[in-house]
């Protein structure tokens, strides 16, 4: 985001959510996200924000946004998707693949998958933007909510970040001063 002229802000507490124009839930470990978000009182504020504010989950962030992760794990439940965690295997099974993604122009997008989830079910308002080579869903969009199974932040390609900024800029609920 800095490369695109955006000053990002790390969020760890509910008060740090004020004034944001969008929020990226990064990769990491989704159970840890859930536990820390619960401990710091972020779950309900994040759910309220997701109703109106653009939010993008990458890998574990996507898991945290899903309504169903196939196991007993706290989630935000803001995207109408079910998914399978670690669908491609363990850390040693990480891989990279070039993908054709709807809405991302300029040729194939080089994606880095690390213990990545796949979306197994989508609700009626969820758009499938990409499937990987074996046909599993790896990019979804539900209005102003975006989810990627892979880690765009691990490449020099900023097209996905620009795509998310376009979603945020088009969101009528964001005050003009935050665009």
Phi and psi in degrees as a GROMACS rama.xvg file:
@    title "Ramachandran Plot"
@    xaxis  label "Phi"
@    yaxis  label "Psi"
@TYPE xy
-59.842  -40.4387  UNK-2
-59.2726  -27.9637  UNK-3
-95.121  8.7073  UNK-4
85.096  14.7533  UNK-5
-103.181  133.464  UNK-6
-92.7405  102.978  UNK-7
-74.6506  158.239  UNK-8
-129.32  128.98  UNK-9
-75.6952  140.164  UNK-10
-118.5  122.819  UNK-11
-128.383  -17.354  UNK-12
-132.584  153.418  UNK-13
-53.7815  -38.7362  UNK-14
-61.918  -24.8567  UNK-15
-78.3656  -4.48829  UNK-16
-81.8008  -16.5142  UNK-17
-65.208  135.524  UNK-18
80.5136  6.05618  UNK-19
-76.5193  149.29  UNK-20
-100.505  -12.029  UNK-21
-174.752  163.852  UNK-22
-139.611  132.241  UNK-23
-107.654  122.01  UNK-24
-95.0255  109.961  UNK-25
-78.947  176.988  UNK-26
-68.9287  170.559  UNK-27
150.924  -134.677  UNK-28
-122.848  114.521  UNK-29
-64.142  -32.7749  UNK-30
-66.6696  -39.2549  UNK-31
-63.9652  -42.9987  UNK-32
-52.7124  -52.5235  UNK-33
-60.242  -45.6448  UNK-34
-64.3666  -45.5572  UNK-35
-68.4162  -41.1358  UNK-36
-60.7889  -39.5752  UNK-37
-66.3081  -44.8554  UNK-38
-63.2966  -35.3425  UNK-39
-98.7724  9.99515  UNK-40
69.6913  31.8208  UNK-41
-95.3947  -18.0143  UNK-42
-59.9384  -56.1769  UNK-43
-65.4369  -42.6218  UNK-44
-60.0339  -38.0441  UNK-45
-66.5834  -40.3802  UNK-46
-61.8803  -43.4594  UNK-47
-64.1771  -42.8512  UNK-48
-63.954  -40.5059  UNK-49
-63.0525  -22.2652  UNK-50
-67.4106  -23.7824  UNK-51
-132.29  -24.4285  UNK-52
-102.224  139.919  UNK-53
-57.6048  134.965  UNK-54
-140.04  137.531  UNK-55
-129.162  123.633  UNK-56
-108.463  125.984  UNK-57
-108.428  126.722  UNK-58
54.324  -106.174  UNK-59
-62.2882  -31.309  UNK-60
-62.6119  -38.269  UNK-61
-65.129  -42.2184  UNK-62
-57.2754  -46.1247  UNK-63
-64.4634  -28.8468  UNK-64
-81.63  -20.7097  UNK-65
-67.9861  157.484  UNK-66
-83.7339  -26.1874  UNK-67
-144.802  121.975  UNK-68
-114.395  12.5152  UNK-69
75.0956  10.5546  UNK-70
-157.26  168.179  UNK-71
-79.5429  95.9214  UNK-72
-146.954  133.128  UNK-73
-62.1562  135.396  UNK-74
-138.682  163.941  UNK-75
-72.5312  -35.5665  UNK-76
68.071  30.6246  UNK-77
-92.6605  -17.4186  UNK-78
-107.929  136.433  UNK-79
-82.0454  66.8722  UNK-80
-137.564  152.743  UNK-81
-112.571  149.509  UNK-82
-148.024  167.737  UNK-83
-113.184  120.931  UNK-84
-69.9898  150.882  UNK-85
45.9054  42.8103  UNK-86
-66.6054  -22.9476  UNK-87
-95.5086  -0.863988  UNK-88
114.332  -162.65  UNK-89
-81.3756  -179.52  UNK-90
-52.5844  -41.5361  UNK-91
-66.9284  -14.7123  UNK-92
-94.1671  9.92827  UNK-93
-59.7866  150.895  UNK-94
-156.604  171.57  UNK-95
-124.944  147.027  UNK-96
-151.519  142.361  UNK-97
-86.1698  129.685  UNK-98
-123.503  145.365  UNK-99
-95.5599  118.854  UNK-100
-121.302  125.921  UNK-101
-60.0616  128.293  UNK-102
92.7346  -12.0005  UNK-103
-109.68  105.469  UNK-104
-89.3421  166.983  UNK-105
101.325  18.627  UNK-106
96.4017  -175.526  UNK-107
-58.6412  148.141  UNK-108
-103.649  124.904  UNK-109
-81.874  112.097  UNK-110
-107.655  140.856  UNK-111
-109.989  116.97  UNK-112
-106.383  122.656  UNK-113
-130.13  109.931  UNK-114
45.9652  45.4522  UNK-115
-80.4974  149.143  UNK-116
-84.0829  163.727  UNK-117
-127.665  146.244  UNK-118
-81.6989  127.368  UNK-119
-105.084  -16.3809  UNK-120
-155.474  138.872  UNK-121
-125.987  145.216  UNK-122
-78.0014  174.006  UNK-123
-65.0615  -22.6806  UNK-124
-97.0848  7.12458  UNK-125
-99.7044  128.518  UNK-126
-94.3594  131.09  UNK-127
-89.5797  116.022  UNK-128
-95.7046  -20.2838  UNK-129
-164.169  143.569  UNK-130
-121.421  145.781  UNK-131
-79.6538  -179.067  UNK-132
-58.0349  -26.278  UNK-133
-94.9855  3.73465  UNK-134
95.4725  6.38028  UNK-135
-85.6272  140.807  UNK-136
-74.5876  126.582  UNK-137
-127.481  -6.9714  UNK-138
-140.129  128.391  UNK-139
-135.769  155.45  UNK-140
-140.509  136.003  UNK-141
-130.146  91.5394  UNK-142
61.7053  -115.008  UNK-143
-92.7809  8.42865  UNK-144
-105.755  135.475  UNK-145
-129.409  143.275  UNK-146
-141.042  134.565  UNK-147
-128.343  137.226  UNK-148
-76.0477  -20.139  UNK-149
-105.345  -175.003  UNK-150
-114.704  87.1327  UNK-151
-61.3196  -24.6802  UNK-152
-70.3963  -10.5268  UNK-153
-93.4016  6.92446  UNK-154
-121.921  169.426  UNK-155
-87.8934  -1.98338  UNK-156
-81.5038  115.344  UNK-157
-97.1156  11.702  UNK-158
-61.7838  -37.8692  UNK-159
-69.3503  -37.6139  UNK-160
-64.5859  -40.986  UNK-161
-64.9793  -38.5641  UNK-162
-60.2453  -44.8246  UNK-163
-65.1759  -40.1826  UNK-164
-61.8331  -36.5091  UNK-165
-64.7323  -38.7854  UNK-166
-61.7233  -45.199  UNK-167
-64.8332  -41.772  UNK-168
-66.3683  -28.9498  UNK-169
-86.7123  -5.24595  UNK-170
-78.9336  116.715  UNK-171
-70.8357  -13.0589  UNK-172
-83.1133  -10.0304  UNK-173
-88.422  123.941  UNK-174
-57.6507  143.099  UNK-175
-54.7259  -31.8338  UNK-176
-66.1713  -16.8252  UNK-177
-100.986  -0.0429793  UNK-178
